Amino acid sequence: MKCAVCGQKIEILFLEKINGTYLRDEKGKKHVVCATCQQQHPIKELREKL
């Protein structure tokens, strides 16, 4: 699984949880965002990039 913003591989933790989050775009499609991108950018800015 890769980050939708930076393209880095996202680590999968215990019980198939990811080290990041899922964000939805305007159309309702889910995108995966890594933890480092979450820390560097606000949520509104990330949704614009999707």
N, C-alpha and C positions, 0 to 999 in steps of 0.2 A: 504494500500500500504506500502511495507517495502523496506528499503534500500538494495541494492544488495551487499554492502560491509560489513556493520555492523549489518544489520538485524533489526534496530530500525524502529518503525512505523513513517511514514512521515506525517506531518501535512498538511491537505488540507485547503487552504485559500479561500478567496472570489472568486466566479466565477470558482470554480473547479481548481484553480491553486495550485501547490504543493510548499512546502517550500524546494526546492532542484532543481535538474535538471535531464534531460535525457541524457545518454551517449550511444553511439553505439559501439558495439564490432567490431571485424574484419569481422564478417559474416553479419553485418548490423542490428543485433537484438538490440532493445532498452532496456536499463536498467535504473532504477531509483536510484539516489544517493542523500542522504540527504545533507543539508547545512553544517552540522558539518564535514562530511567526505570531502566535497569540501574544507573547510578551512584548514584541517589538511594535506591533500595530494595533490600533483600536478596532473593535468589531465592525464599526461602520466602514472603515477603510478596507477591511478584508472583504466585506460583502461586495464592495465596488469592484474589486479585483477579480472576483469570480465571474 
